[in-house]
Amino acid sequence: MTTSILSPGSHYFQSDGLQLHYAVRGQGPLAVLQSVGWGLSGAYLWNGLGPHLERKRTVVYLEPRGNGDSEKPANASTMTAKTMMDDLDRLRVHLGLEAYPTLMGHSHGGAIALGYAQRFPERVCKLANLDYAACLSKMGEVFAAGGSQSDENFLDDLSTMVNWHFSDVSKAYLLLRDIAGIAHPVVASAFQTNQNDALERNKLLHIAEAGRVQAKTLLLLGEEDTSCPPEDSQAVAEAMQDARIVVIPSVGHFAWYEALEPFWGTLLPFLDE
């Protein structure tokens, strides 16, 4: 790989005719962190997780198609986790990697990362899934309503929705803080991904195909995560070849905001192994 494509800052690559954005920060061994595909900017990851992750490693943050600074596809039906796995593989090619040394994902980004490790087991060496999304039960009402109609409305709606994902709602503002002041904090049209992923043809077989994953895996999640219940991750972990699951008590979907010491005390040693 060349220096330019992994120099600190914003970068773009072509995938399926789209210009997709990734940010590079930190210095050291490479880790790739997949962001969510339903409309939230990857800034919540590089601002929320970055200060700890980047101390000892180079982190590539991938914003999926139609999210953040990545180009929106003309065909909305391609806004699916499965298609975003294809984009993730094109990033691997762009970076000149035979396999991702460390692949990470949070929430829907974790669903993409896990699905990628199932589809291409030889292309992931280590996998860290944080509060990965097997279901999104609390957001059913929003799905039924079709999601927000504009980016401005989506940002307003997010101020309410974010409270569903915290055990301690007094810390929900931290997520909003970490996406404030950027060009595209949310993209309302990307919420279509949730509706597309719910279609039978797009559903991910995480439990049924978990045994395909060859990567050493950590599933790290909050005990009170109502979006991604621990029992779903437990079933996935049990079906994997080399997986460990850690459930942090009394926290929700964004564990690093609510439980700094147990979250980082688990994740960083795993990444350093």
BABA-463641 format. One record per residue (C-alpha): residue in one letter; x, y, z. Coordinates in steps of 0.5 Angstrom, whole numbers, plus 500, padded with zeros to 3 digits. Example, Ala and Ser with C-alpha at 12.3 -4.5 7.8 and 13.67 -1.06 7.14 Angstrom:
BEGIN
A525491516 S527498514 
***
This chain:
BEGIN
M500500500 T502507499 T503513504 S498517501 I492513501 L493512509 S496519510 P492523516 G485526513 S480525509 H480520503 Y476518497 F475511493 Q471509488 S466503489 D460501484 G461508481 L460512487 Q465516491 L466514498 H469517504 Y474515509 A478518514 V485516517 R487518524 G492516528 Q499512527 G501505528 P498498526 L492499522 A485498524 V478499520 L472502523 Q465501519 S460506521 V453505521 G449506514 W442509516 G444516516 L449518522 S456521520 G462517522 A464523526 Y461520532 L466514532 W472518530 N470523536 G468518541 L472512540 G478516536 P482519542 H483512545 L484508539 E488512535 R494513541 K497506538 R494505531 T492508525 V484508524 V481508518 Y473510519 L469508513 E462512512 P458508507 R454510501 G449515502 N452517509 G456523511 D461525506 S460519502 E456519495 K449517495 P447512490 A441514485 N438507486 A436507493 S435499493 T442499494 M442502501 T443495504 A448492509 K449487504 T451492498 M455496504 M459489505 D461490497 D464497499 L468495505 D471490500 R473495495 L476499500 R480493502 V483493495 H484500495 L488500501 G492494498 L490489503 E490481502 A486482509 Y484487514 P488486520 T483488525 L476490523 M471493527 G464496527 H459499532 S451498531 H449497524 G456498522 G457492526 A452488522 I456490516 A463488519 L460481521 G457480515 Y463481511 A467476516 Q462471514 R462472507 F469473506 P472469512 E479469509 R479477509 V479478516 C484477522 K481480528 L474482529 A471487534 N464488534 L461493539 D453493540 Y452490534 A445491531 A441484530 C435488531 L432495532 S426494536 K425500539 M425504532 G419500529 E415506530 V420510526 F420505520 A413505520 A413512519 G418512513 G423516517 S425523517 Q423527511 S429532511 D436532514 E434538519 N428534521 F432527522 L437531527 D431534531 D428526531 L435524533 S435528539 T429524542 M431517539 V438518542 N435517549 W432510547 H439508547 F442510553 S441507560 D443513563 V440518559 S443524562 K449522558 A445522551 Y448529549 L455526548 L453523542 L450529539 R456533541 D460528537 I457530531 A456537532 G459542527 I460538521 A458538514 H453532514 P451530521 V445526519 V443524512 A435523512 S435519506 A440514508 F434511513 Q432507507 T437502509 N433500515 Q427499511 N431495505 D435491510 A428489513 L426486507 E426478506 R431478501 N436483504 K436479511 L443477514 L444470517 H448472523 I447466527 A446461522 E452463518 A456465524 G461459524 R464461517 V468467521 Q475465522 A477471525 K479472533 T472476535 L470480541 L463482542 L462487547 L456490548 G451493554 E447489558 E441494557 D442495550 T434495548 S436495540 C441490540 P439485546 P445481549 E442474548 D442475540 S450477541 Q450471545 A447466540 V452469535 A458468539 E456461541 A456459534 M463462532 Q470458532 D473463536 A469469539 R469472546 I463476549 V463481554 V457484557 I458491561 P452492566 S448497567 V449501560 G446501553 H448502546 F453507546 A457503552 W464508551 Y460514553 E457510559 A462506562 L469508560 E473503564 P470497563 F469498556 W476501554 G479496559 T476490555 L477493548 L484495548 P487489551 F483485545 L486490540 D493489543 E493481543 
***
